[in-house]
């Protein structure tokens, strides 16, 4: 099970990915991970999650700050 902060980050990344009309496969390619990894991260029943390096690289892909994927206040 994912913690609330992990799920928050995942939801923010998915929101940004969908807003850019980017597929899981494209994001996976940009990050150098498998498409299956992105699917597992976005599946609440799987244990896969993003780490800080992923968040940093995702921010570079979307040309934004890593902070954009974190809540302003604690959950």
VENMO-V127226 format. One record per residue. N is the residue number from 1. RES is the residue in three letters. SS is DSSP state (2 for helix, 1 for strand, 0 for the rest). Layout:
# VENMO-V127226
n = [N | N]
res = [RES | RES]
ss = [SS | SS]
This chain:
# VENMO-V127226
n = [1 | 2 | 3 | 4 | 5 | 6 | 7 | 8 | 9 | 10 | 11 | 12 | 13 | 14 | 15 | 16 | 17 | 18 | 19 | 20 | 21 | 22 | 23 | 24 | 25 | 26 | 27 | 28 | 29 | 30 | 31 | 32 | 33 | 34 | 35 | 36 | 37 | 38 | 39 | 40 | 41 | 42 | 43 | 44 | 45 | 46 | 47 | 48 | 49 | 50 | 51 | 52 | 53 | 54 | 55 | 56 | 57 | 58 | 59 | 60 | 61 | 62 | 63 | 64 | 65 | 66 | 67 | 68 | 69 | 70 | 71 | 72 | 73 | 74 | 75]
res = [UNK | UNK | UNK | UNK | UNK | UNK | UNK | UNK | UNK | UNK | UNK | UNK | UNK | UNK | UNK | UNK | UNK | UNK | UNK | UNK | UNK | UNK | UNK | UNK | UNK | UNK | UNK | UNK | UNK | UNK | UNK | UNK | UNK | UNK | UNK | UNK | UNK | UNK | UNK | UNK | UNK | UNK | UNK | UNK | UNK | UNK | UNK | UNK | UNK | UNK | UNK | UNK | UNK | UNK | UNK | UNK | UNK | UNK | UNK | UNK | UNK | UNK | UNK | UNK | UNK | UNK | UNK | UNK | UNK | UNK | UNK | UNK | UNK | UNK | UNK]
ss = [0 | 0 | 0 | 2 | 2 | 2 | 2 | 2 | 2 | 2 | 2 | 2 | 2 | 2 | 2 | 2 | 2 | 2 | 2 | 0 | 0 | 0 | 0 | 2 | 2 | 2 | 2 | 2 | 2 | 2 | 2 | 0 | 0 | 0 | 2 | 2 | 2 | 2 | 2 | 2 | 2 | 2 | 0 | 0 | 0 | 0 | 0 | 0 | 0 | 0 | 0 | 2 | 2 | 2 | 2 | 2 | 2 | 2 | 2 | 2 | 2 | 0 | 0 | 0 | 0 | 2 | 2 | 2 | 2 | 0 | 0 | 0 | 0 | 0 | 0]
